């Protein structure tokens, strides 16, 4: 996606003057950026730069000290995590946080629960509406498992999957919430070359489904390959933001990662 087409799109996520403190530690300070609908936006920086704290702030798992977060032109600052998910923002974590004994198909079904309407009594009485919604949910699970190349493992426990498959399961369970924006925390960490290729293809397919993607990843080569724009943080602050080529050549970025200045 070129920069001109991005400029013509309204921001889906707008972060304004974001600051997060833990006691005397200022983890993020006065950070501002926006993500446009339909793009793959990357966040990089050295360890301790504040990247995960940004994800935590956006998804409502840590409180903001200052600032504002707007999603789809709605202020979501201070909302609880489940309220933010219901509005269309979902996160897949760095660790494969699966329910190990849950069959893969049922695992994906957990992501659908925030989008279903059947009451407890409706499910208990097996009403026509609950039966219809159950059929629709099962069909959606089938579609998502095929989408993520996990259809053959539907009845197997999630713990039986490989690490890379578990990461895909996490991503597709998040997709089951029907998000507009998905946050991916190091989606290719711990994978070999073929597994990385599969995940990159899956992320590209997610974007084609009109889901905007926000990624933290330490693999710079991958980020330069898949992101439309990249934000670089260091010591809790924005260092630079731009297209991958500009970011890779910036002396401040090179110094932050390599620890020395270019002559």
N, C-alpha and C positions, 0 to 999 in steps of 0.2 A: 504494500500500500504506500503510495507516494505522499510526500508532505503536503502537497497541494490538496489532495482529496481529504486528508485529515483536517486541514484548516476549514473545510466546508462542512464538517460534521460538528454538531453540538457536543460539548464535553459530557460524557456519561458520569464520570467521577471527577469532582473538584475538591482538592485538599488545600486549605487556606491557613497559613501561619500555624501549622501543627507543631505543638510542643508536648513532650511527655517526660515527666520527671519521676524518678524513684528515689524519694528522699532527697539527698543532695546531688544525686547522679542525674544529669540532664541527658537522657538517652536520645531524644530528638528535639531539635531546636528550630523553630520558625521555618518549617518546611512547607513549600507550596508547589503543587504540580496539578496537571489535569490529564485525564485519559479520555480519549475520544472513542465513541462507539465503533466497534468493529476492528480495533487495532490490537496488536500484541505489544504490550508495553513492558519493558524490563527494568528491574531495579538491581543494581550491583553496588559493590563496595567491599572493602576489607572486613575481616571479622571484627565485630564490635561496632560497626558503622551505624547501627540502628535500624537495619532493614526489617528484621522480624518484628520489632516494635511498631513499625509503620503498619505492617499487616495486622498486628494485634489491635491497633487503634482503629483501623478501618472496620474490622469485623466485631468490634465492641467487646473485646476481651481484656483490654486495659483502658482506664479512663484517660481522657486528654487533660493536660494541665492548662493548655490554651489552644485556641484555633477552632476550626469548623470543617466538617466534612459534608459535602453535598453529593447525593447520588440521584441521577435522573431529575435534577432540579429540586430535590427534596432534601431538607436538612436532616441528616441521620445522626448528628452529633449526640452522644449520650444514650442512644438506643441500646437495648440489650441485644446480645448476639442473635437470639432466635428471631427478633424483630427485624434485624438487618438481613438475615437469611430470607425471611418472608418477602422482603422488598426486592430480592434478586441478586444479593451479593453472597457468594459462598466461597469457602476456602478448602483446599486440599493441603494437608500438613506435610512437612519434610519427612517425618517418620511415617512408616506405613501403619497408621493407627486403625487397624481393622478389628472386627469382632471375630476372633480366631475360629470359634466353633460354628459360626453361622454359615450356612450354605451361601455360595456366591450370589445366587439369584435373590435370596432373602436379604442379603447385604445391600444390594442395589435397591431393593424395595424400601429399606429404611429411609433412603433419600426422598422417596415419593410421599412420605407421610405428611410433610408440611404442605403438600398440594392436594391432599384428599379431603373430602368433606363428610364422609360417613361417620356418624356418632357411634359411641360405644354400644348404645342400644340397637342402632341400625345394624351394626355388625353382628351383635348377638342374635337378633331376630332374622338376620339374613334377608333383609328387605330387597325388593327389586332394585332400588337405587344402589344398595351396597353390593349386590351381585354385579350390576353393570359396572360400577367403579372398580371392582376387583378384576373383572375381565380386562378393562382398560389398563389397569396397573400392570397386570401380567404381560400384556402386549408391549407396554412401554419397557418393562424389564428386558424382555426378549430383544427388543430393538437396541437397547443400550448395550447389552452383552455382545451382540453382533458387532455393534459399532466399535467396541473396545477389544474385539477378538478374544472374548472370554466365554463365548456361548458354550463351548465344549465342557466348561467347568461349572455349569450352573448348579448342579446338585452337590458339588464337592465343598468341604469346609474351606473357608478363606485361608486358613493356615496352610493348606496344601499347595497353595500357589507359590511360585517363585517370588523373590523380592520385586522384580520388575513388574510381574503380573499383579502383585498386591498394590503397587503404586498406580497401575492402570485402574484397578478396582476402586481405589480411593477417589481417583479423578471421576470415574463414571458414576459413583455413588453421589458425588457432589453435583454432577450434571443432572441427576434425577430430580433435584430440587427445582429444576427449570430456571437456572440463573440467567441474568443478563451480563453479569461480571463474575469471573472465576479467578481466584487468587491461587497461584501454584507456588509452593515453597520448595525449591530445589527438586523439580520433577525428575531429573535424570541422575541424581546423586546415587552412587553405588552401582551403576549399570555398565555393562560392556557395550561395545560399539553397535552391535546389532539391536540390543535392547534400547539404546539411545535413539537409533533410527526409528524404531517403532513408536517411541514416545513422541518424537518430533512430528511424525506423521499424524498421530492422534491429536496433538495440539493444533496442527494445521486444520484438521478436520473439525475440531471444536469451533475454530474461528469461522469456518464455512457455514456452521449452523447458527451464525449470527450471535455468538457468545464472545464478548470481549474478554481478553486474557491479560492478566497482570502477573508477571513472573519474577521471582527471586531465584537466581542461579549463579553458582560459582564458576561454572564452565563457560568461560568467556567466548570460546569459539562457537558454542551453541547459541549464546545470546546474540552474537554478531550475525549469526545465520538467520535466526527466526524473528527477531524483534524489529518492529517498525521504528520505535524510538526507545532510548535508554536514559534512565536517570541514575546518576552516580552519587552515592553518599559517602561521607567520611566524617568521623567524629560527630555523628548525629545531624550533620548539615548537608544541604545540597552542594555538590561540587560542580556538576555540570549536567545539562540535559540536552539531548540532541539525537540525530540519526546515528546508527552504529559506526559508520566510517569516521564521523567527526569525533565521536567519543573515544574511539580507539587511538586516535592520533593526538588527543589533547595532552599536553605536558603535565597538567595537574593530575590526570588520571594515571598516567605512567608513574608519576612520583608516588601517588597513594598506594599503588600496587607493588611497585618495585623498591620503593624506599629511597630513591635518589632522583635528582633532577637531571634532565637532559641538557647537554651543552648547546 
